[in-house]
Amino acid sequence: MFGDSAYLVSAQTKAAYRHLLYVAMIATRNYCQPRAEVSRNPIVWRRQYHDSRIAGQLADWLHNLALYSSLDFAGFEEERFWHEHALICQRCPGVGFERYREVFDEYFTGKRYVC
């Protein structure tokens, strides 16, 4: 579960992963908590169901990142994390999960990105 990696994550990389997690949490909240009034329209229900499935995919991908962040990234396998990211992008085309790599990379290089 925690991996055998002796890879040491730099402070800058840790901060970028934590920022990625923050941005994803905001996106998850937005998917799960629409700001519109309660609707009886089945089209709206379908869209909300679809959005909740997207939030679930995001949570499935990132729950271990939250764990490793709480462990100060001890045992974190960066290559595996980004491989799982590629898989979620393939499973959910058109959702825009690719942007999370951009969020990470931009934060790592000094840019701040929030949804």
C-alpha positions as CSV (number, residue, x, y, z in Angstrom):
1,M,0.0,0.0,0.0
2,F,2.7,2.5,0.9
3,G,5.2,1.3,-1.7
4,D,8.9,0.6,-1.3
5,S,10.1,3.7,-3.0
6,A,13.1,5.4,-1.5
7,Y,12.3,8.4,-3.7
8,L,12.5,11.6,-1.8
9,V,10.1,14.3,-2.8
10,S,11.4,17.9,-2.7
11,A,9.6,20.6,-0.7
12,Q,8.6,22.3,-4.0
13,T,7.2,19.0,-5.4
14,K,5.2,18.4,-2.2
15,A,3.7,21.9,-2.4
16,A,2.7,21.3,-6.0
17,Y,1.0,18.0,-5.2
18,R,-0.8,19.6,-2.3
19,H,-1.9,22.5,-4.5
20,L,-3.1,19.9,-7.1
21,L,-5.1,18.2,-4.4
22,Y,-6.6,21.6,-3.3
23,V,-7.7,22.5,-6.8
24,A,-9.2,19.0,-7.3
25,M,-11.1,19.3,-4.1
26,I,-12.7,22.6,-5.3
27,A,-13.6,20.9,-8.6
28,T,-15.1,18.0,-6.7
29,R,-17.2,20.3,-4.6
30,N,-18.4,22.1,-7.7
31,Y,-19.3,18.8,-9.4
32,C,-21.2,17.6,-6.3
33,Q,-22.8,20.8,-5.2
34,P,-24.6,22.6,-7.9
35,R,-25.5,26.2,-7.1
36,A,-28.8,26.1,-8.9
37,E,-32.1,25.6,-7.2
38,V,-33.6,22.2,-6.7
39,S,-35.0,20.9,-10.0
40,R,-37.6,18.4,-10.9
41,N,-36.4,18.3,-14.5
42,P,-35.0,14.8,-15.4
43,I,-32.5,16.4,-17.8
44,V,-31.0,18.3,-14.9
45,W,-31.0,15.1,-12.8
46,R,-29.1,13.3,-15.5
47,R,-26.5,16.1,-15.7
48,Q,-26.1,16.1,-11.9
49,Y,-25.7,12.3,-12.0
50,H,-23.0,12.6,-14.7
51,D,-21.2,15.3,-12.7
52,S,-21.3,13.1,-9.6
53,R,-19.7,10.3,-11.6
54,I,-16.9,12.6,-12.6
55,A,-16.4,13.6,-9.0
56,G,-16.2,10.0,-8.1
57,Q,-13.5,9.3,-10.7
58,L,-11.5,12.3,-9.4
59,A,-11.8,11.0,-5.8
60,D,-10.8,7.5,-6.9
61,W,-7.6,8.9,-8.5
62,L,-6.6,11.3,-5.7
63,H,-7.5,9.5,-2.5
64,N,-4.0,8.0,-2.2
65,L,-2.4,11.4,-2.9
66,A,-4.2,12.7,0.1
67,L,-2.9,9.8,2.1
68,Y,0.7,10.2,1.0
69,S,0.4,14.0,1.6
70,S,-0.6,13.2,5.2
71,L,2.5,10.9,5.4
72,D,4.7,13.7,4.0
73,F,5.0,11.6,0.8
74,A,6.9,8.7,2.4
75,G,6.7,5.9,-0.1
76,F,4.9,8.0,-2.7
77,E,5.5,6.7,-6.3
78,E,5.3,9.6,-8.6
79,E,5.5,7.6,-11.8
80,R,2.6,5.4,-10.7
81,F,0.6,8.4,-9.8
82,W,1.0,10.0,-13.2
83,H,0.3,6.6,-14.9
84,E,-3.0,6.4,-13.0
85,H,-3.6,10.0,-14.2
86,A,-3.1,8.8,-17.8
87,L,-5.6,6.0,-17.3
88,I,-8.3,8.3,-15.9
89,C,-7.8,10.6,-18.9
90,Q,-8.4,7.6,-21.2
91,R,-11.4,6.4,-19.3
92,C,-13.0,9.8,-19.2
93,P,-12.3,11.6,-22.5
94,G,-13.6,15.0,-22.9
95,V,-13.9,15.7,-19.1
96,G,-10.6,17.7,-18.9
97,F,-8.7,15.6,-16.4
98,E,-5.6,16.5,-18.4
99,R,-5.7,19.9,-16.8
100,Y,-4.5,18.5,-13.5
101,R,-1.1,17.8,-15.0
102,E,-1.0,21.4,-16.1
103,V,-2.1,22.6,-12.6
104,F,0.8,20.6,-11.1
105,D,3.4,21.8,-13.6
106,E,2.4,25.4,-13.5
107,Y,2.4,25.5,-9.7
108,F,5.8,23.7,-9.7
109,T,7.2,26.5,-11.9
110,G,5.8,29.3,-9.8
111,K,2.3,29.9,-11.3
112,R,-0.8,29.6,-9.1
113,Y,-3.9,28.0,-10.6
114,V,-7.3,27.7,-8.9
115,C,-10.1,26.2,-10.9
